[in-house]
Amino acid sequence: MNIGPAERAGRVLLGLAAAIIAIIPLTTVGGAPAVVLKVLLLPAGPDLMITGATGHCPLYAKPGHVPRARRSRT
């Protein structure tokens, strides 16, 4: 796991919010910027929920990120 508990909870909540906003029918949206935002939120929501639920983020793993709570105290 490379995501701390607080960030995990935040990711799940933000991911859920993003997914809900993204699936609201596009007919309620006005203008191109809002449509672009919805298109970007559609894949971001599930990604945030999955990484929050599993506690592992592939992008954090690349540089070797370790959450403060899991670092050794030597």
N, CA, C and O atoms as a GROMACS GRO file, in nm:
protein
  296
    1MET      N    1   0.084  -0.117   0.000
    1MET     CA    2   0.000   0.000   0.000
    1MET      C    3   0.090   0.124   0.000
    1MET      O    4   0.184   0.135   0.078
    2ASN      N    5   0.058   0.216  -0.088
    2ASN     CA    6   0.138   0.338  -0.093
    2ASN      C    7   0.052   0.464  -0.079
    2ASN      O    8   0.094   0.572  -0.119
    3ILE      N    9  -0.068   0.448  -0.022
    3ILE     CA   10  -0.156   0.561   0.004
    3ILE      C   11  -0.197   0.554   0.150
    3ILE      O   12  -0.238   0.449   0.199
    4GLY      N   13  -0.186   0.667   0.220
    4GLY     CA   14  -0.221   0.673   0.361
    4GLY      C   15  -0.372   0.668   0.382
    4GLY      O   16  -0.448   0.687   0.288
    5PRO      N   17  -0.415   0.643   0.506
    5PRO     CA   18  -0.558   0.628   0.536
    5PRO      C   19  -0.642   0.752   0.503
    5PRO      O   20  -0.751   0.740   0.448
    6ALA      N   21  -0.592   0.870   0.536
    6ALA     CA   22  -0.669   0.992   0.508
    6ALA      C   23  -0.684   1.014   0.358
    6ALA      O   24  -0.792   1.050   0.310
    7GLU      N   25  -0.577   0.992   0.285
    7GLU     CA   26  -0.584   1.009   0.139
    7GLU      C   27  -0.674   0.903   0.077
    7GLU      O   28  -0.745   0.932  -0.020
    8ARG      N   29  -0.672   0.783   0.130
    8ARG     CA   30  -0.760   0.677   0.078
    8ARG      C   31  -0.906   0.718   0.091
    8ARG      O   32  -0.983   0.705  -0.005
    9ALA      N   33  -0.944   0.768   0.208
    9ALA     CA   34  -1.083   0.810   0.230
    9ALA      C   35  -1.118   0.925   0.136
    9ALA      O   36  -1.226   0.927   0.078
   10GLY      N   37  -1.028   1.021   0.123
   10GLY     CA   38  -1.051   1.134   0.033
   10GLY      C   39  -1.068   1.091  -0.111
   10GLY      O   40  -1.153   1.144  -0.182
   11ARG      N   41  -0.986   0.996  -0.154
   11ARG     CA   42  -0.996   0.947  -0.292
   11ARG      C   43  -1.130   0.880  -0.318
   11ARG      O   44  -1.192   0.901  -0.422
   12VAL      N   45  -1.176   0.800  -0.222
   12VAL     CA   46  -1.304   0.732  -0.240
   12VAL      C   47  -1.418   0.834  -0.250
   12VAL      O   48  -1.504   0.823  -0.336
   13LEU      N   49  -1.416   0.931  -0.160
   13LEU     CA   50  -1.523   1.032  -0.160
   13LEU      C   51  -1.519   1.118  -0.286
   13LEU      O   52  -1.623   1.143  -0.347
   14LEU      N   53  -1.401   1.165  -0.324
   14LEU     CA   54  -1.390   1.246  -0.445
   14LEU      C   55  -1.423   1.166  -0.571
   14LEU      O   56  -1.486   1.217  -0.664
   15GLY      N   57  -1.382   1.041  -0.572
   15GLY     CA   58  -1.414   0.954  -0.686
   15GLY      C   59  -1.563   0.932  -0.701
   15GLY      O   60  -1.616   0.933  -0.812
   16LEU      N   61  -1.629   0.912  -0.589
   16LEU     CA   62  -1.775   0.894  -0.591
   16LEU      C   63  -1.843   1.020  -0.641
   16LEU      O   64  -1.934   1.014  -0.724
   17ALA      N   65  -1.799   1.135  -0.591
   17ALA     CA   66  -1.856   1.262  -0.636
   17ALA      C   67  -1.832   1.285  -0.785
   17ALA      O   68  -1.922   1.329  -0.856
   18ALA      N   69  -1.711   1.256  -0.831
   18ALA     CA   70  -1.679   1.273  -0.973
   18ALA      C   71  -1.764   1.182  -1.061
   18ALA      O   72  -1.812   1.224  -1.166
   19ALA      N   73  -1.782   1.059  -1.017
   19ALA     CA   74  -1.863   0.965  -1.096
   19ALA      C   75  -2.008   1.010  -1.102
   19ALA      O   76  -2.072   1.001  -1.208
   20ILE      N   77  -2.061   1.058  -0.993
   20ILE     CA   78  -2.200   1.105  -0.991
   20ILE      C   79  -2.216   1.225  -1.082
   20ILE      O   80  -2.312   1.232  -1.160
   21ILE      N   81  -2.125   1.320  -1.073
   21ILE     CA   82  -2.132   1.439  -1.159
   21ILE      C   83  -2.120   1.400  -1.306
   21ILE      O   84  -2.189   1.457  -1.391
   22ALA      N   85  -2.032   1.305  -1.336
   22ALA     CA   86  -2.009   1.266  -1.475
   22ALA      C   87  -2.129   1.195  -1.537
   22ALA      O   88  -2.149   1.204  -1.658
   23ILE      N   89  -2.210   1.125  -1.456
   23ILE     CA   90  -2.320   1.050  -1.516
   23ILE      C   91  -2.450   1.128  -1.521
   23ILE      O   92  -2.549   1.081  -1.578
   24ILE      N   93  -2.451   1.249  -1.462
   24ILE     CA   94  -2.570   1.334  -1.478
   24ILE      C   95  -2.586   1.362  -1.626
   24ILE      O   96  -2.488   1.398  -1.693
   25PRO      N   97  -2.705   1.348  -1.679
   25PRO     CA   98  -2.724   1.364  -1.825
   25PRO      C   99  -2.664   1.494  -1.879
   25PRO      O  100  -2.675   1.600  -1.818
   26LEU      N  101  -2.602   1.481  -1.995
   26LEU     CA  102  -2.538   1.597  -2.058
   26LEU      C  103  -2.638   1.704  -2.098
   26LEU      O  104  -2.599   1.817  -2.128
   27THR      N  105  -2.766   1.672  -2.098
   27THR     CA  106  -2.867   1.772  -2.135
   27THR      C  107  -2.876   1.882  -2.031
   27THR      O  108  -2.923   1.992  -2.060
   28THR      N  109  -2.830   1.853  -1.908
   28THR     CA  110  -2.835   1.955  -1.804
   28THR      C  111  -2.711   2.045  -1.807
   28THR      O  112  -2.700   2.139  -1.728
   29VAL      N  113  -2.619   2.015  -1.897
   29VAL     CA  114  -2.493   2.087  -1.904
   29VAL      C  115  -2.502   2.197  -2.009
   29VAL      O  116  -2.561   2.178  -2.115
   30GLY      N  117  -2.442   2.311  -1.979
   30GLY     CA  118  -2.441   2.418  -2.076
   30GLY      C  119  -2.300   2.455  -2.116
   30GLY      O  120  -2.218   2.492  -2.032
   31GLY      N  121  -2.271   2.445  -2.242
   31GLY     CA  122  -2.142   2.490  -2.294
   31GLY      C  123  -2.038   2.381  -2.306
   31GLY      O  124  -2.045   2.278  -2.240
   32ALA      N  125  -1.941   2.408  -2.392
   32ALA     CA  126  -1.833   2.314  -2.420
   32ALA      C  127  -1.745   2.288  -2.298
   32ALA      O  128  -1.708   2.172  -2.276
   33PRO      N  129  -1.708   2.389  -2.218
   33PRO     CA  130  -1.622   2.358  -2.103
   33PRO      C  131  -1.685   2.258  -2.006
   33PRO      O  132  -1.615   2.173  -1.950
   34ALA      N  133  -1.815   2.267  -1.986
   34ALA     CA  134  -1.882   2.174  -1.896
   34ALA      C  135  -1.881   2.032  -1.953
   34ALA      O  136  -1.866   1.935  -1.879
   35VAL      N  137  -1.897   2.020  -2.083
   35VAL     CA  138  -1.894   1.888  -2.147
   35VAL      C  139  -1.755   1.828  -2.134
   35VAL      O  140  -1.741   1.710  -2.105
   36VAL      N  141  -1.652   1.908  -2.156
   36VAL     CA  142  -1.514   1.860  -2.143
   36VAL      C  143  -1.488   1.815  -1.999
   36VAL      O  144  -1.426   1.711  -1.977
   37LEU      N  145  -1.536   1.891  -1.902
   37LEU     CA  146  -1.520   1.852  -1.761
   37LEU      C  147  -1.586   1.718  -1.734
   37LEU      O  148  -1.528   1.633  -1.666
   38LYS      N  149  -1.706   1.697  -1.785
   38LYS     CA  150  -1.775   1.570  -1.765
   38LYS      C  151  -1.699   1.454  -1.829
   38LYS      O  152  -1.689   1.346  -1.771
   39VAL      N  153  -1.644   1.476  -1.947
   39VAL     CA  154  -1.568   1.371  -2.016
   39VAL      C  155  -1.443   1.336  -1.936
   39VAL      O  156  -1.403   1.220  -1.932
   40LEU      N  157  -1.380   1.434  -1.873
   40LEU     CA  158  -1.262   1.407  -1.792
   40LEU      C  159  -1.296   1.341  -1.658
   40LEU      O  160  -1.219   1.259  -1.608
   41LEU      N  161  -1.410   1.376  -1.602
   41LEU     CA  162  -1.451   1.317  -1.474
   41LEU      C  163  -1.494   1.172  -1.487
   41LEU      O  164  -1.483   1.095  -1.392
   42LEU      N  165  -1.543   1.134  -1.604
   42LEU     CA  166  -1.595   0.998  -1.622
   42LEU      C  167  -1.490   0.891  -1.591
   42LEU      O  168  -1.522   0.798  -1.516
   43PRO      N  169  -1.368   0.897  -1.643
   43PRO     CA  170  -1.268   0.796  -1.604
   43PRO      C  171  -1.200   0.825  -1.471
   43PRO      O  172  -1.150   0.734  -1.405
   44ALA      N  173  -1.197   0.952  -1.430
   44ALA     CA  174  -1.128   0.988  -1.306
   44ALA      C  175  -1.201   0.936  -1.183
   44ALA      O  176  -1.137   0.894  -1.086
   45GLY      N  177  -1.333   0.938  -1.185
   45GLY     CA  178  -1.411   0.893  -1.070
   45GLY      C  179  -1.381   0.749  -1.030
   45GLY      O  180  -1.342   0.724  -0.917
   46PRO      N  181  -1.399   0.655  -1.122
   46PRO     CA  182  -1.369   0.515  -1.086
   46PRO      C  183  -1.222   0.493  -1.050
   46PRO      O  184  -1.191   0.412  -0.962
   47ASP      N  185  -1.131   0.564  -1.117
   47ASP     CA  186  -0.989   0.549  -1.086
   47ASP      C  187  -0.962   0.590  -0.942
   47ASP      O  188  -0.892   0.519  -0.870
   48LEU      N  189  -1.015   0.703  -0.900
   48LEU     CA  190  -0.996   0.748  -0.762
   48LEU      C  191  -1.058   0.651  -0.662
   48LEU      O  192  -1.000   0.623  -0.558
   49MET      N  193  -1.177   0.600  -0.694
   49MET     CA  194  -1.242   0.506  -0.603
   49MET      C  195  -1.163   0.377  -0.590
   49MET      O  196  -1.148   0.324  -0.480
   50ILE      N  197  -1.112   0.326  -0.701
   50ILE     CA  198  -1.036   0.200  -0.698
   50ILE      C  199  -0.904   0.216  -0.623
   50ILE      O  200  -0.870   0.134  -0.538
   51THR      N  201  -0.829   0.323  -0.654
   51THR     CA  202  -0.701   0.341  -0.585
   51THR      C  203  -0.723   0.369  -0.437
   51THR      O  204  -0.642   0.328  -0.354
   52GLY      N  205  -0.831   0.438  -0.402
   52GLY     CA  206  -0.861   0.461  -0.262
   52GLY      C  207  -0.900   0.334  -0.189
   52GLY      O  208  -0.859   0.311  -0.076
   53ALA      N  209  -0.980   0.251  -0.254
   53ALA     CA  210  -1.025   0.126  -0.192
   53ALA      C  211  -0.911   0.026  -0.176
   53ALA      O  212  -0.905  -0.045  -0.075
   54THR      N  213  -0.822   0.018  -0.273
   54THR     CA  214  -0.713  -0.078  -0.266
   54THR      C  215  -0.593  -0.027  -0.188
   54THR      O  216  -0.514  -0.106  -0.136
   55GLY      N  217  -0.578   0.106  -0.180
   55GLY     CA  218  -0.463   0.163  -0.111
   55GLY      C  219  -0.337   0.163  -0.194
   55GLY      O  220  -0.228   0.188  -0.141
   56HIS      N  221  -0.349   0.136  -0.323
   56HIS     CA  222  -0.231   0.132  -0.410
   56HIS      C  223  -0.253   0.222  -0.530
   56HIS      O  224  -0.355   0.211  -0.599
   57CYS      N  225  -0.158   0.310  -0.556
   57CYS     CA  226  -0.163   0.399  -0.672
   57CYS      C  227  -0.041   0.370  -0.760
   57CYS      O  228   0.072   0.390  -0.716
   58PRO      N  229  -0.063   0.322  -0.884
   58PRO     CA  230   0.049   0.293  -0.972
   58PRO      C  231   0.138   0.414  -0.999
   58PRO      O  232   0.260   0.400  -1.014
   59LEU      N  233   0.079   0.533  -1.004
   59LEU     CA  234   0.160   0.653  -1.028
   59LEU      C  235   0.250   0.685  -0.908
   59LEU      O  236   0.359   0.738  -0.927
   60TYR      N  237   0.207   0.653  -0.789
   60TYR     CA  238   0.291   0.672  -0.670
   60TYR      C  239   0.401   0.565  -0.666
   60TYR      O  240   0.510   0.590  -0.615
   61ALA      N  241   0.373   0.447  -0.719
   61ALA     CA  242   0.470   0.337  -0.714
   61ALA      C  243   0.591   0.364  -0.803
   61ALA      O  244   0.702   0.323  -0.769
   62LYS      N  245   0.571   0.432  -0.914
   62LYS     CA  246   0.683   0.459  -1.006
   62LYS      C  247   0.801   0.525  -0.937
   62LYS      O  248   0.913   0.475  -0.947
   63PRO      N  249   0.780   0.638  -0.866
   63PRO     CA  250   0.895   0.701  -0.799
   63PRO      C  251   0.925   0.641  -0.661
   63PRO      O  252   1.019   0.686  -0.595
   64GLY      N  253   0.848   0.541  -0.617
   64GLY     CA  254   0.873   0.475  -0.490
   64GLY      C  255   0.814   0.547  -0.370
   64GLY      O  256   0.870   0.540  -0.260
   65HIS      N  257   0.704   0.617  -0.388
   65HIS     CA  258   0.639   0.690  -0.278
   65HIS      C  259   0.594   0.594  -0.168
   65HIS      O  260   0.533   0.491  -0.195
   66VAL      N  261   0.626   0.631  -0.045
   66VAL     CA  262   0.582   0.555   0.072
   66VAL      C  263   0.512   0.654   0.165
   66VAL      O  264   0.571   0.757   0.199
   67PRO      N  265   0.388   0.626   0.208
   67PRO     CA  266   0.318   0.719   0.296
   67PRO      C  267   0.394   0.736   0.429
   67PRO      O  268   0.463   0.645   0.475
   68ARG      N  269   0.378   0.851   0.488
   68ARG     CA  270   0.449   0.884   0.612
   68ARG      C  271   0.422   0.780   0.721
   68ARG      O  272   0.513   0.745   0.797
   69ALA      N  273   0.300   0.730   0.729
   69ALA     CA  274   0.265   0.632   0.833
   69ALA      C  275   0.338   0.499   0.816
   69ALA      O  276   0.353   0.425   0.913
   70ARG      N  277   0.383   0.468   0.696
   70ARG     CA  278   0.449   0.340   0.672
   70ARG      C  279   0.601   0.350   0.668
   70ARG      O  280   0.669   0.248   0.654
   71ARG      N  281   0.656   0.470   0.681
   71ARG     CA  282   0.801   0.487   0.679
   71ARG      C  283   0.860   0.436   0.811
   71ARG      O  284   0.799   0.452   0.917
   72SER      N  285   0.978   0.375   0.803
   72SER     CA  286   1.043   0.326   0.925
   72SER      C  287   1.099   0.445   1.002
   72SER      O  288   1.143   0.544   0.945
   73ARG      N  289   1.096   0.432   1.131
   73ARG     CA  290   1.143   0.541   1.218
   73ARG      C  291   1.283   0.507   1.270
   73ARG      O  292   1.301   0.475   1.387
   74THR      N  293   1.380   0.515   1.182
   74THR     CA  294   1.518   0.483   1.224
   74THR      C  295   1.604   0.606   1.228
   74THR      O  296   1.722   0.597   1.261
   0.00000   0.00000   0.00000
